[in-house]
Each structure stands twice: as C-alpha cells, then as structure tokens.
Amino acid sequence: GAVVSQHPSRVICKSGTSVKIECRSLDFQATTMFWYRQFPKKSLMLMATSNEGSKATYEQGVEKDKFLINHASLTLSTLTVTSAHPEDSSFYICSGSGRAPYNEQFFGPGTRLTVL
Amino acid sequence: DAKTTQPNSMESNEEEPVHLPCNHSTISGTDYIHWYRQLPSQGPEYVIHGLTSNVNNRMASLAIAEDRKSSTLILHRATLRDAAVYYCILRDSNSGNTPLVFGKGTRLSVIA
C-alpha cells in the first residue's frame, strides 16, 4: 500500500498557542486528503475533507477558523490548530486518497497533541 | 454509506483462529465491504475488502454471506500483534472520493 507520513508524531503546547501538523503522501499523489480526530477509547471522527488547490470542507461542528487546513500540493496537507485549548488535546490522523479506480484511503500514523 | 454492526470486543488465544463478525443488513448492491484495523496509538491500516466473493490475502480472509447482509473477517492464527480495533466499513463504489466513515469497531484482545 501507499505511504502517508505525519509530522510531528507528538506535540505538547501551551494553551493559546498554535500548532501545525503536516501530512505527506510519500509515493502517490493525493488529490484528496482527509483529517480525522480521535479521543481516547473513541472512534475516528472526520473533521474535514480537502482537495488540492481548493478550500477544505468541514464537518458540522468543526470550526474552520480554529482548524485551518491547507492542501497546497498533491503531496502535502497541513492542519493548524489555532489558539489551542486543553479540550483540543487529541489524536489527529490524516489520510490521502487519489489512486483510481478505487480511490483507496491510506492513513498516516497520527499526531498526538497535548495542550497544557 | 450503510451502517454496520460489530461486537464491542472479542478475545482470542494466541495461535488460534479468530472470526470477527459484521452485520450490514442494509447493504446496497454497489457497496464494497472494507476492513481496517487500528493498532494502539497508530493510524488505521487496510486489511481486506470484497464485494461478493470470499477474499484471501496475506493478512486475513473475508467471508461474505450469500445475501451479503453479513461478513466475517478471519485471522487464521492470532498473534499478540493482532491486538487492535477492527473496523468493518461499507463503501459505495459509486461514491467517488468520499471519506471512510468509522463506527465503533471490535476491540480484539489476544491472550498469550
């Protein structure tokens, strides 16, 4: 399967600061990237969908001004958590999709964010 | 995407086969059955998928009921590294590039 990387793997920040998470598709061009969030013992919840060169589409209840998503190239998407609060502490997972004909999704290893 | 129902948890002894069930009674004719698993503190990884016929790969086998309203993921010899949450997901082949929607999955524990 194709490889998706995330950086950093874990980050600790103070309340009020911003954190950027990078998601890269290493060996394929991801025309679409998805961002998920996962709280402890819970399932993955979709946050947003982004297509290369377009604005992201956010799921209901996800603040677009707080979770800034950029998908400037076919191999890179970034999620910036702005003015982070302790309740934003979570496991953030990206996935890339774009290999026809099945449009399979390939997931990154996740980024654990802890906001103090 | 149609809904799936899985047991919350299952337990298996190491080196024994494991059968993970999934019910999807509202499956449509164009829905593929996908299985992903998520090891602790990792992103999900693809396991197997199928449409109508049973499927085998190096990781597992997928047995699909004749009416397609249920399926079973079979791990032939469970190892400690198979302890994970297993997700059964339906995905419409006509849905284009839409995201996978995860349910609660089945948490598999493997006992040495």
Contacts between the chains, C-beta under 8 A, distances in Angstrom:
chain1	res1	chain2	res2	distance
A	1	B	45	7.8
A	1	B	46	5.9
A	4	B	43	7.7
A	6	B	43	7.8
A	31	B	97	7.0
A	32	B	97	4.7
A	34	B	99	4.5
A	34	B	100	8.0
A	36	B	102	7.8
A	43	B	87	7.7
A	43	B	102	4.7
A	43	B	103	6.3
A	43	B	104	5.4
A	43	B	105	6.4
A	44	B	38	7.9
A	44	B	44	7.0
A	44	B	102	4.4
A	45	B	102	7.9
A	46	B	99	5.3
A	46	B	101	7.0
A	49	B	99	6.0
A	91	B	41	7.5
A	93	B	43	4.8
A	93	B	44	7.5
A	95	B	43	7.4
A	95	B	44	8.0
A	95	B	99	7.6
A	95	B	100	7.7
A	97	B	97	5.4
A	97	B	99	7.9
A	98	B	97	7.3
A	103	B	96	6.8
A	103	B	97	4.7
A	104	B	46	7.0
A	105	B	99	7.0
A	105	B	100	5.4
A	106	B	46	7.6
A	107	B	43	3.7
A	107	B	44	4.8
A	107	B	45	6.8
A	108	B	43	5.2
A	109	B	42	5.7
A	109	B	43	5.1
A	110	B	41	7.0
A	110	B	42	6.3
A	110	B	43	4.8
A	112	B	41	7.3
